[in-house]
Amino acid sequence: MRKRWKEFVRDESGIGVVEMILILVVLIALVLIFKSQLTSLVGTIFDKISTQSGRV
């Protein structure tokens, strides 16, 4: 019984999936929190790209 418990504690095969899910949850939360700021930033960047592309 102890041997099985030690193997269970040492088994790390599911940790990668849990970490990926937590990272995705944090990223989605950040996007939702800063949605308006991100939208204005992307809009500003695309405006600069479109105005400065005529110079090239």
C-alpha distance matrix in Angstrom:
0.0 3.8 5.4 5.3 6.4 8.8 10.1 10.7 12.5 14.5 15.5 19.1 20.6 21.7 23.2 26.5 27.3 26.7 28.9 31.6 31.7 32.1 34.8 36.7 36.6 38.1 40.7 41.7 42.0 44.2 46.4 46.9 47.7 50.2 51.5 55.2 55.2 53.6 56.1 59.0 57.8 57.4 60.8 62.4 60.9 62.2 65.6 65.9 64.9 67.5 70.3 69.8 69.4 73.1 74.0 72.4
3.8 0.0 3.8 5.4 5.0 6.2 8.6 9.8 10.6 12.3 14.2 17.7 19.8 21.0 22.0 25.3 26.6 25.8 27.6 30.6 31.0 31.0 33.6 35.7 35.7 36.8 39.5 40.8 41.0 42.9 45.3 46.0 46.6 48.9 50.5 54.1 53.8 52.3 55.0 57.8 56.4 56.1 59.6 61.0 59.5 61.0 64.3 64.5 63.6 66.3 69.0 68.3 68.0 71.8 72.5 71.0
5.4 3.8 0.0 3.8 5.4 5.2 6.3 8.7 10.0 10.7 12.3 16.0 17.8 19.6 20.8 23.8 25.2 25.0 26.7 29.4 30.2 30.5 32.8 34.9 35.3 36.5 38.9 40.3 40.8 42.6 44.8 45.7 46.5 48.6 50.1 53.7 53.4 51.7 54.3 57.1 55.6 55.2 58.7 60.1 58.4 59.8 63.2 63.3 62.2 64.9 67.6 66.8 66.4 70.2 70.8 69.2
5.3 5.4 3.8 0.0 3.8 5.5 5.1 6.1 8.7 9.9 10.5 14.2 15.5 17.0 18.6 21.7 22.6 22.5 24.5 27.0 27.5 28.1 30.6 32.4 32.7 34.2 36.6 37.8 38.4 40.4 42.4 43.2 44.2 46.4 47.7 51.3 51.2 49.4 52.0 54.9 53.5 53.0 56.4 58.0 56.4 57.6 61.1 61.3 60.2 62.8 65.6 65.0 64.5 68.2 69.1 67.4
6.4 5.0 5.4 3.8 0.0 3.8 5.4 5.0 6.2 8.6 9.9 13.2 15.2 16.1 17.2 20.6 21.6 20.9 22.8 25.7 26.0 26.1 28.7 30.8 30.8 32.0 34.7 35.9 36.2 38.2 40.4 41.1 41.8 44.2 45.6 49.2 49.1 47.5 50.1 53.0 51.6 51.3 54.8 56.3 54.8 56.2 59.5 59.8 58.9 61.5 64.2 63.7 63.4 67.1 67.9 66.5
8.8 6.2 5.2 5.5 3.8 0.0 3.8 5.4 5.2 6.2 8.6 11.9 14.4 15.9 16.5 19.7 21.3 20.8 22.2 25.1 25.9 26.0 28.2 30.5 30.8 31.7 34.2 35.8 36.2 37.8 40.2 41.2 41.8 43.9 45.5 49.1 48.6 46.9 49.7 52.4 50.8 50.6 54.1 55.4 53.8 55.3 58.7 58.7 57.8 60.5 63.2 62.4 62.1 65.9 66.5 65.0
10.1 8.6 6.3 5.1 5.4 3.8 0.0 3.8 5.5 5.1 6.0 9.8 11.6 13.6 14.8 17.6 19.2 19.2 20.7 23.3 24.3 24.8 26.9 29.0 29.6 30.8 33.0 34.5 35.3 37.0 39.0 40.1 41.1 43.0 44.4 48.0 47.6 45.7 48.4 51.2 49.6 49.1 52.6 54.0 52.3 53.6 57.0 57.1 56.0 58.7 61.4 60.6 60.2 63.9 64.6 63.0
10.7 9.8 8.7 6.1 5.0 5.4 3.8 0.0 3.8 5.5 5.2 8.5 10.2 11.3 12.6 15.8 16.8 16.5 18.4 21.0 21.6 22.1 24.5 26.4 26.7 28.1 30.5 31.8 32.4 34.3 36.4 37.2 38.2 40.3 41.6 45.3 45.1 43.3 45.9 48.8 47.4 46.9 50.3 51.9 50.3 51.6 55.0 55.3 54.2 56.8 59.6 59.0 58.6 62.4 63.2 61.7
12.5 10.6 10.0 8.7 6.2 5.2 5.5 3.8 0.0 3.8 5.6 7.9 10.8 11.6 11.8 15.2 16.7 15.8 17.2 20.3 21.0 20.8 23.1 25.5 25.7 26.6 29.2 30.7 31.0 32.7 35.1 36.0 36.7 38.7 40.3 43.9 43.5 41.9 44.7 47.4 45.9 45.6 49.2 50.5 49.0 50.5 53.8 53.9 53.1 55.8 58.4 57.8 57.6 61.4 62.0 60.6
14.5 12.3 10.7 9.9 8.6 6.2 5.1 5.5 3.8 0.0 3.8 6.2 9.3 11.2 11.2 14.0 16.2 16.0 16.8 19.7 21.0 21.1 22.9 25.3 26.1 26.8 29.0 30.9 31.5 32.9 35.1 36.5 37.1 38.9 40.5 44.1 43.4 41.6 44.4 47.1 45.3 45.0 48.6 49.8 48.0 49.5 52.9 52.8 51.8 54.7 57.3 56.4 56.1 59.9 60.4 58.9
15.5 14.2 12.3 10.5 9.9 8.6 6.0 5.2 5.6 3.8 0.0 3.8 5.9 8.0 9.0 11.6 13.4 13.7 15.0 17.4 18.7 19.4 21.2 23.2 24.2 25.4 27.3 29.0 29.9 31.5 33.4 34.7 35.8 37.5 38.8 42.4 42.0 40.0 42.6 45.4 43.8 43.1 46.7 48.1 46.3 47.6 51.1 51.1 50.0 52.7 55.4 54.7 54.2 57.9 58.7 57.1
19.1 17.7 16.0 14.2 13.2 11.9 9.8 8.5 7.9 6.2 3.8 0.0 3.8 5.6 5.5 8.0 10.2 10.6 11.4 13.9 15.5 16.1 17.6 19.7 20.9 21.9 23.7 25.5 26.6 28.0 29.9 31.4 32.4 34.0 35.2 38.9 38.4 36.3 38.9 41.7 40.0 39.4 43.0 44.4 42.5 43.8 47.3 47.3 46.2 48.9 51.7 50.9 50.5 54.2 55.0 53.4
20.6 19.8 17.8 15.5 15.2 14.4 11.6 10.2 10.8 9.3 5.9 3.8 0.0 3.8 5.7 6.9 8.4 9.9 11.3 12.8 14.4 15.8 17.2 18.8 20.3 21.8 23.2 24.7 26.2 27.8 29.2 30.7 32.2 33.7 34.6 38.3 38.0 35.6 38.0 41.0 39.4 38.4 41.9 43.5 41.6 42.6 46.2 46.4 45.0 47.6 50.5 49.8 49.1 52.8 53.8 52.1
21.7 21.0 19.6 17.0 16.1 15.9 13.6 11.3 11.6 11.2 8.0 5.6 3.8 0.0 3.8 5.6 5.7 6.6 8.9 10.4 11.2 12.8 14.7 16.0 17.1 18.9 20.5 21.7 23.1 25.0 26.4 27.6 29.1 30.9 31.7 35.5 35.4 33.2 35.5 38.6 37.2 36.3 39.7 41.5 39.8 40.8 44.3 44.7 43.6 46.0 48.9 48.5 47.9 51.6 52.7 51.2
23.2 22.0 20.8 18.6 17.2 16.5 14.8 12.6 11.8 11.2 9.0 5.5 5.7 3.8 0.0 3.8 5.5 5.2 6.1 8.6 10.0 10.6 12.2 14.3 15.4 16.6 18.4 20.0 21.1 22.6 24.5 25.9 27.0 28.6 29.8 33.5 33.1 31.1 33.6 36.5 35.0 34.4 37.9 39.4 37.8 39.0 42.5 42.7 41.7 44.3 47.1 46.5 46.2 49.9 50.8 49.5
26.5 25.3 23.8 21.7 20.6 19.7 17.6 15.8 15.2 14.0 11.6 8.0 6.9 5.6 3.8 0.0 3.8 5.5 5.1 6.2 8.7 10.0 10.6 12.4 14.3 15.5 16.5 18.4 20.1 21.2 22.6 24.4 25.8 27.1 28.0 31.7 31.2 28.8 31.3 34.2 32.5 31.7 35.2 36.7 34.9 36.0 39.5 39.7 38.5 41.1 44.0 43.3 42.9 46.6 47.5 46.0
27.3 26.6 25.2 22.6 21.6 21.3 19.2 16.8 16.7 16.2 13.4 10.2 8.4 5.7 5.5 3.8 0.0 3.8 5.4 5.1 6.2 8.7 9.9 10.7 12.4 14.4 15.4 16.6 18.4 20.1 21.2 22.6 24.4 25.9 26.5 30.3 30.2 27.8 30.0 33.2 31.8 30.8 34.2 36.0 34.4 35.3 38.8 39.3 38.1 40.5 43.4 43.1 42.6 46.2 47.4 46.0
26.7 25.8 25.0 22.5 20.9 20.8 19.2 16.5 15.8 16.0 13.7 10.6 9.9 6.6 5.2 5.5 3.8 0.0 3.8 5.5 5.2 6.2 8.6 10.0 10.6 12.4 14.3 15.4 16.6 18.5 20.1 21.2 22.6 24.5 25.4 29.1 29.1 27.1 29.5 32.5 31.4 30.8 34.1 35.9 34.6 35.7 39.0 39.6 38.8 41.2 44.0 43.8 43.5 47.1 48.3 47.2
28.9 27.6 26.7 24.5 22.8 22.2 20.7 18.4 17.2 16.8 15.0 11.4 11.3 8.9 6.1 5.1 5.4 3.8 0.0 3.8 5.5 5.1 6.2 8.6 9.9 10.7 12.3 14.3 15.4 16.6 18.5 20.1 21.1 22.6 23.8 27.5 27.0 25.0 27.7 30.5 29.0 28.5 32.0 33.5 32.0 33.4 36.7 37.0 36.3 38.9 41.5 41.1 41.0 44.7 45.6 44.5
31.6 30.6 29.4 27.0 25.7 25.1 23.3 21.0 20.3 19.7 17.4 13.9 12.8 10.4 8.6 6.2 5.1 5.5 3.8 0.0 3.8 5.5 5.1 6.2 8.6 10.0 10.6 12.2 14.2 15.4 16.5 18.4 20.0 21.2 21.9 25.6 25.3 22.9 25.3 28.3 26.8 26.0 29.4 31.1 29.5 30.6 34.1 34.5 33.5 36.0 38.8 38.5 38.2 41.8 42.9 41.8
31.7 31.0 30.2 27.5 26.0 25.9 24.3 21.6 21.0 21.0 18.7 15.5 14.4 11.2 10.0 8.7 6.2 5.2 5.5 3.8 0.0 3.8 5.5 5.1 6.2 8.7 9.9 10.5 12.3 14.3 15.4 16.5 18.3 20.1 20.6 24.4 24.6 22.5 24.6 27.8 26.8 26.1 29.3 31.3 30.1 31.0 34.3 35.2 34.4 36.6 39.4 39.5 39.3 42.8 44.1 43.2
32.1 31.0 30.5 28.1 26.1 26.0 24.8 22.1 20.8 21.1 19.4 16.1 15.8 12.8 10.6 10.0 8.7 6.2 5.1 5.5 3.8 0.0 3.8 5.4 5.1 6.2 8.6 9.9 10.6 12.4 14.3 15.4 16.5 18.4 19.6 23.2 23.2 21.5 24.0 26.9 25.8 25.6 28.9 30.6 29.6 31.0 34.1 34.8 34.3 36.7 39.3 39.3 39.4 43.0 44.1 43.4
34.8 33.6 32.8 30.6 28.7 28.2 26.9 24.5 23.1 22.9 21.2 17.6 17.2 14.7 12.2 10.6 9.9 8.6 6.2 5.1 5.5 3.8 0.0 3.8 5.4 5.2 6.2 8.6 9.9 10.6 12.4 14.3 15.3 16.5 17.8 21.4 20.9 18.9 21.6 24.3 22.9 22.6 26.1 27.6 26.3 27.8 31.0 31.4 30.9 33.5 36.0 35.9 36.0 39.6 40.6 39.8
36.7 35.7 34.9 32.4 30.8 30.5 29.0 26.4 25.5 25.3 23.2 19.7 18.8 16.0 14.3 12.4 10.7 10.0 8.6 6.2 5.1 5.4 3.8 0.0 3.8 5.4 5.1 6.1 8.5 9.8 10.5 12.2 14.1 15.4 15.8 19.6 19.7 17.4 19.6 22.7 21.7 21.0 24.2 26.1 25.0 26.1 29.3 30.2 29.5 31.7 34.5 34.6 34.6 38.1 39.4 38.7
36.6 35.7 35.3 32.7 30.8 30.8 29.6 26.7 25.7 26.1 24.2 20.9 20.3 17.1 15.4 14.3 12.4 10.6 9.9 8.6 6.2 5.1 5.4 3.8 0.0 3.8 5.5 5.2 6.1 8.6 10.0 10.6 12.2 14.3 15.0 18.7 19.2 17.5 19.7 22.8 22.2 21.9 24.9 26.9 26.3 27.5 30.4 31.5 31.3 33.4 36.0 36.4 36.6 39.9 41.4 40.9
38.1 36.8 36.5 34.2 32.0 31.7 30.8 28.1 26.6 26.8 25.4 21.9 21.8 18.9 16.6 15.5 14.4 12.4 10.7 10.0 8.7 6.2 5.2 5.4 3.8 0.0 3.8 5.5 5.1 6.2 8.7 9.9 10.5 12.2 13.8 17.3 17.1 15.7 18.5 21.1 20.2 20.5 23.6 25.2 24.6 26.2 29.0 29.8 29.8 32.2 34.5 34.8 35.3 38.7 39.8 39.5
40.7 39.5 38.9 36.6 34.7 34.2 33.0 30.5 29.2 29.0 27.3 23.7 23.2 20.5 18.4 16.5 15.4 14.3 12.3 10.6 9.9 8.6 6.2 5.1 5.5 3.8 0.0 3.8 5.4 5.1 6.2 8.6 9.9 10.6 11.6 15.2 14.9 12.9 15.5 18.3 17.2 17.1 20.3 22.0 21.2 22.7 25.6 26.4 26.2 28.6 31.0 31.2 31.6 35.0 36.2 35.9
41.7 40.8 40.3 37.8 35.9 35.8 34.5 31.8 30.7 30.9 29.0 25.5 24.7 21.7 20.0 18.4 16.6 15.4 14.3 12.2 10.5 9.9 8.6 6.1 5.2 5.5 3.8 0.0 3.8 5.4 5.1 6.2 8.6 10.0 10.1 13.9 14.5 12.7 14.6 17.8 17.4 17.1 19.9 22.0 21.7 22.7 25.5 26.8 26.7 28.6 31.2 31.9 32.1 35.4 36.9 36.7
42.0 41.0 40.8 38.4 36.2 36.2 35.3 32.4 31.0 31.5 29.9 26.6 26.2 23.1 21.1 20.1 18.4 16.6 15.4 14.2 12.3 10.6 9.9 8.5 6.1 5.1 5.4 3.8 0.0 3.8 5.5 5.1 6.1 8.6 9.7 13.2 13.8 12.9 15.2 17.9 17.9 18.3 20.9 22.7 22.8 24.2 26.7 28.0 28.4 30.3 32.5 33.3 34.0 37.1 38.6 38.7
44.2 42.9 42.6 40.4 38.2 37.8 37.0 34.3 32.7 32.9 31.5 28.0 27.8 25.0 22.6 21.2 20.1 18.5 16.6 15.4 14.3 12.4 10.6 9.8 8.6 6.2 5.1 5.4 3.8 0.0 3.8 5.4 5.1 6.0 8.0 11.3 11.0 10.1 13.0 15.3 14.8 15.6 18.4 19.8 19.8 21.6 24.0 25.0 25.5 27.7 29.7 30.3 31.2 34.4 35.6 35.8
46.4 45.3 44.8 42.4 40.4 40.2 39.0 36.4 35.1 35.1 33.4 29.9 29.2 26.4 24.5 22.6 21.2 20.1 18.5 16.5 15.4 14.3 12.4 10.5 10.0 8.7 6.2 5.1 5.5 3.8 0.0 3.8 5.5 5.3 5.4 9.1 9.4 7.7 9.9 12.8 12.7 12.8 15.5 17.4 17.5 18.8 21.3 22.6 23.0 24.9 27.1 28.0 28.6 31.7 33.2 33.4
46.9 46.0 45.7 43.2 41.1 41.2 40.1 37.2 36.0 36.5 34.7 31.4 30.7 27.6 25.9 24.4 22.6 21.2 20.1 18.4 16.5 15.4 14.3 12.2 10.6 9.9 8.6 6.2 5.1 5.4 3.8 0.0 3.8 5.6 5.2 8.6 10.2 9.6 11.0 13.8 14.6 15.0 17.0 19.2 19.9 20.9 23.0 24.8 25.4 26.9 29.1 30.3 31.1 33.9 35.6 36.1
47.7 46.6 46.5 44.2 41.8 41.8 41.1 38.2 36.7 37.1 35.8 32.4 32.2 29.1 27.0 25.8 24.4 22.6 21.1 20.0 18.3 16.5 15.3 14.1 12.2 10.5 9.9 8.6 6.1 5.1 5.5 3.8 0.0 3.8 5.8 8.2 9.0 9.6 11.7 13.6 14.3 15.6 17.6 19.1 20.1 21.8 23.5 25.0 26.1 27.8 29.5 30.7 31.8 34.7 36.1 36.7
50.2 48.9 48.6 46.4 44.2 43.9 43.0 40.3 38.7 38.9 37.5 34.0 33.7 30.9 28.6 27.1 25.9 24.5 22.6 21.2 20.1 18.4 16.5 15.4 14.3 12.2 10.6 10.0 8.6 6.0 5.3 5.6 3.8 0.0 3.8 5.7 5.4 6.1 8.6 10.2 10.5 12.2 14.2 15.4 16.5 18.3 20.0 21.3 22.5 24.3 25.9 27.0 28.3 31.1 32.4 33.1
51.5 50.5 50.1 47.7 45.6 45.5 44.4 41.6 40.3 40.5 38.8 35.2 34.6 31.7 29.8 28.0 26.5 25.4 23.8 21.9 20.6 19.6 17.8 15.8 15.0 13.8 11.6 10.1 9.7 8.0 5.4 5.2 5.8 3.8 0.0 3.8 5.5 5.2 6.1 8.7 9.9 10.6 12.2 14.2 15.4 16.5 18.2 20.1 21.1 22.5 24.3 25.8 26.8 29.5 31.2 31.9
55.2 54.1 53.7 51.3 49.2 49.1 48.0 45.3 43.9 44.1 42.4 38.9 38.3 35.5 33.5 31.7 30.3 29.1 27.5 25.6 24.4 23.2 21.4 19.6 18.7 17.3 15.2 13.9 13.2 11.3 9.1 8.6 8.2 5.7 3.8 0.0 3.8 5.5 5.1 6.3 8.6 10.0 10.5 12.3 14.3 15.5 16.5 18.5 20.0 21.1 22.6 24.3 25.7 28.0 29.7 30.9
55.2 53.8 53.4 51.2 49.1 48.6 47.6 45.1 43.5 43.4 42.0 38.4 38.0 35.4 33.1 31.2 30.2 29.1 27.0 25.3 24.6 23.2 20.9 19.7 19.2 17.1 14.9 14.5 13.8 11.0 9.4 10.2 9.0 5.4 5.5 3.8 0.0 3.8 5.5 5.3 6.1 8.6 9.9 10.6 12.3 14.3 15.3 16.7 18.4 20.1 21.2 22.5 24.2 26.7 28.0 29.1
53.6 52.3 51.7 49.4 47.5 46.9 45.7 43.3 41.9 41.6 40.0 36.3 35.6 33.2 31.1 28.8 27.8 27.1 25.0 22.9 22.5 21.5 18.9 17.4 17.5 15.7 12.9 12.7 12.9 10.1 7.7 9.6 9.6 6.1 5.2 5.5 3.8 0.0 3.8 5.5 5.0 6.1 8.4 9.8 10.5 12.3 14.1 15.4 16.5 18.3 20.0 21.1 22.3 25.1 26.5 27.2
56.1 55.0 54.3 52.0 50.1 49.7 48.4 45.9 44.7 44.4 42.6 38.9 38.0 35.5 33.6 31.3 30.0 29.5 27.7 25.3 24.6 24.0 21.6 19.6 19.7 18.5 15.5 14.6 15.2 13.0 9.9 11.0 11.7 8.6 6.1 5.1 5.5 3.8 0.0 3.8 5.5 5.3 6.1 8.6 10.0 10.7 12.2 14.4 15.4 16.5 18.3 20.0 21.0 23.5 25.3 26.3
59.0 57.8 57.1 54.9 53.0 52.4 51.2 48.8 47.4 47.1 45.4 41.7 41.0 38.6 36.5 34.2 33.2 32.5 30.5 28.3 27.8 26.9 24.3 22.7 22.8 21.1 18.3 17.8 17.9 15.3 12.8 13.8 13.6 10.2 8.7 6.3 5.3 5.5 3.8 0.0 3.8 5.5 5.0 6.1 8.6 9.9 10.4 12.3 14.2 15.3 16.4 18.2 19.8 22.0 23.6 24.9
57.8 56.4 55.6 53.5 51.6 50.8 49.6 47.4 45.9 45.3 43.8 40.0 39.4 37.2 35.0 32.5 31.8 31.4 29.0 26.8 26.8 25.8 22.9 21.7 22.2 20.2 17.2 17.4 17.9 14.8 12.7 14.6 14.3 10.5 9.9 8.6 6.1 5.0 5.5 3.8 0.0 3.8 5.4 5.1 6.2 8.7 9.9 10.7 12.4 14.4 15.5 16.5 18.2 20.8 22.0 23.0
57.4 56.1 55.2 53.0 51.3 50.6 49.1 46.9 45.6 45.0 43.1 39.4 38.4 36.3 34.4 31.7 30.8 30.8 28.5 26.0 26.1 25.6 22.6 21.0 21.9 20.5 17.1 17.1 18.3 15.6 12.8 15.0 15.6 12.2 10.6 10.0 8.6 6.1 5.3 5.5 3.8 0.0 3.8 5.4 5.1 6.2 8.6 9.9 10.5 12.3 14.3 15.3 16.3 19.1 20.7 21.3
60.8 59.6 58.7 56.4 54.8 54.1 52.6 50.3 49.2 48.6 46.7 43.0 41.9 39.7 37.9 35.2 34.2 34.1 32.0 29.4 29.3 28.9 26.1 24.2 24.9 23.6 20.3 19.9 20.9 18.4 15.5 17.0 17.6 14.2 12.2 10.5 9.9 8.4 6.1 5.0 5.4 3.8 0.0 3.8 5.5 5.2 6.1 8.7 9.9 10.6 12.3 14.2 15.3 17.5 19.5 20.6
62.4 61.0 60.1 58.0 56.3 55.4 54.0 51.9 50.5 49.8 48.1 44.4 43.5 41.5 39.4 36.7 36.0 35.9 33.5 31.1 31.3 30.6 27.6 26.1 26.9 25.2 22.0 22.0 22.7 19.8 17.4 19.2 19.1 15.4 14.2 12.3 10.6 9.8 8.6 6.1 5.1 5.4 3.8 0.0 3.8 5.5 5.1 6.3 8.6 10.0 10.6 12.2 14.1 16.3 17.6 19.1
60.9 59.5 58.4 56.4 54.8 53.8 52.3 50.3 49.0 48.0 46.3 42.5 41.6 39.8 37.8 34.9 34.4 34.6 32.0 29.5 30.1 29.6 26.3 25.0 26.3 24.6 21.2 21.7 22.8 19.8 17.5 19.9 20.1 16.5 15.4 14.3 12.3 10.5 10.0 8.6 6.2 5.1 5.5 3.8 0.0 3.8 5.4 5.2 6.2 8.7 10.1 10.6 12.0 14.9 16.0 16.8
62.2 61.0 59.8 57.6 56.2 55.3 53.6 51.6 50.5 49.5 47.6 43.8 42.6 40.8 39.0 36.0 35.3 35.7 33.4 30.6 31.0 31.0 27.8 26.1 27.5 26.2 22.7 22.7 24.2 21.6 18.8 20.9 21.8 18.3 16.5 15.5 14.3 12.3 10.7 9.9 8.7 6.2 5.2 5.5 3.8 0.0 3.8 5.4 5.0 6.1 8.6 9.8 10.3 13.0 14.9 15.7
65.6 64.3 63.2 61.1 59.5 58.7 57.0 55.0 53.8 52.9 51.1 47.3 46.2 44.3 42.5 39.5 38.8 39.0 36.7 34.1 34.3 34.1 31.0 29.3 30.4 29.0 25.6 25.5 26.7 24.0 21.3 23.0 23.5 20.0 18.2 16.5 15.3 14.1 12.2 10.4 9.9 8.6 6.1 5.1 5.4 3.8 0.0 3.8 5.4 5.2 6.2 8.5 9.9 11.7 13.6 15.2
65.9 64.5 63.3 61.3 59.8 58.7 57.1 55.3 53.9 52.8 51.1 47.3 46.4 44.7 42.7 39.7 39.3 39.6 37.0 34.5 35.2 34.8 31.4 30.2 31.5 29.8 26.4 26.8 28.0 25.0 22.6 24.8 25.0 21.3 20.1 18.5 16.7 15.4 14.4 12.3 10.7 9.9 8.7 6.3 5.2 5.4 3.8 0.0 3.8 5.5 5.2 5.9 8.2 10.4 11.3 12.9
64.9 63.6 62.2 60.2 58.9 57.8 56.0 54.2 53.1 51.8 50.0 46.2 45.0 43.6 41.7 38.5 38.1 38.8 36.3 33.5 34.4 34.3 30.9 29.5 31.3 29.8 26.2 26.7 28.4 25.5 23.0 25.4 26.1 22.5 21.1 20.0 18.4 16.5 15.4 14.2 12.4 10.5 9.9 8.6 6.2 5.0 5.4 3.8 0.0 3.8 5.6 5.3 5.8 8.9 10.3 10.9
67.5 66.3 64.9 62.8 61.5 60.5 58.7 56.8 55.8 54.7 52.7 48.9 47.6 46.0 44.3 41.1 40.5 41.2 38.9 36.0 36.6 36.7 33.5 31.7 33.4 32.2 28.6 28.6 30.3 27.7 24.9 26.9 27.8 24.3 22.5 21.1 20.1 18.3 16.5 15.3 14.4 12.3 10.6 10.0 8.7 6.1 5.2 5.5 3.8 0.0 3.8 5.6 5.3 7.1 9.7 10.8
70.3 69.0 67.6 65.6 64.2 63.2 61.4 59.6 58.4 57.3 55.4 51.7 50.5 48.9 47.1 44.0 43.4 44.0 41.5 38.8 39.4 39.3 36.0 34.5 36.0 34.5 31.0 31.2 32.5 29.7 27.1 29.1 29.5 25.9 24.3 22.6 21.2 20.0 18.3 16.4 15.5 14.3 12.3 10.6 10.1 8.6 6.2 5.2 5.6 3.8 0.0 3.8 5.6 6.0 7.8 10.1
69.8 68.3 66.8 65.0 63.7 62.4 60.6 59.0 57.8 56.4 54.7 50.9 49.8 48.5 46.5 43.3 43.1 43.8 41.1 38.5 39.5 39.3 35.9 34.6 36.4 34.8 31.2 31.9 33.3 30.3 28.0 30.3 30.7 27.0 25.8 24.3 22.5 21.1 20.0 18.2 16.5 15.3 14.2 12.2 10.6 9.8 8.5 5.9 5.3 5.6 3.8 0.0 3.8 5.3 5.4 7.3
69.4 68.0 66.4 64.5 63.4 62.1 60.2 58.6 57.6 56.1 54.2 50.5 49.1 47.9 46.2 42.9 42.6 43.5 41.0 38.2 39.3 39.4 36.0 34.6 36.6 35.3 31.6 32.1 34.0 31.2 28.6 31.1 31.8 28.3 26.8 25.7 24.2 22.3 21.0 19.8 18.2 16.3 15.3 14.1 12.0 10.3 9.9 8.2 5.8 5.3 5.6 3.8 0.0 3.8 5.4 5.6
73.1 71.8 70.2 68.2 67.1 65.9 63.9 62.4 61.4 59.9 57.9 54.2 52.8 51.6 49.9 46.6 46.2 47.1 44.7 41.8 42.8 43.0 39.6 38.1 39.9 38.7 35.0 35.4 37.1 34.4 31.7 33.9 34.7 31.1 29.5 28.0 26.7 25.1 23.5 22.0 20.8 19.1 17.5 16.3 14.9 13.0 11.7 10.4 8.9 7.1 6.0 5.3 3.8 0.0 3.8 5.5
74.0 72.5 70.8 69.1 67.9 66.5 64.6 63.2 62.0 60.4 58.7 55.0 53.8 52.7 50.8 47.5 47.4 48.3 45.6 42.9 44.1 44.1 40.6 39.4 41.4 39.8 36.2 36.9 38.6 35.6 33.2 35.6 36.1 32.4 31.2 29.7 28.0 26.5 25.3 23.6 22.0 20.7 19.5 17.6 16.0 14.9 13.6 11.3 10.3 9.7 7.8 5.4 5.4 3.8 0.0 3.8
72.4 71.0 69.2 67.4 66.5 65.0 63.0 61.7 60.6 58.9 57.1 53.4 52.1 51.2 49.5 46.0 46.0 47.2 44.5 41.8 43.2 43.4 39.8 38.7 40.9 39.5 35.9 36.7 38.7 35.8 33.4 36.1 36.7 33.1 31.9 30.9 29.1 27.2 26.3 24.9 23.0 21.3 20.6 19.1 16.8 15.7 15.2 12.9 10.9 10.8 10.1 7.3 5.6 5.5 3.8 0.0
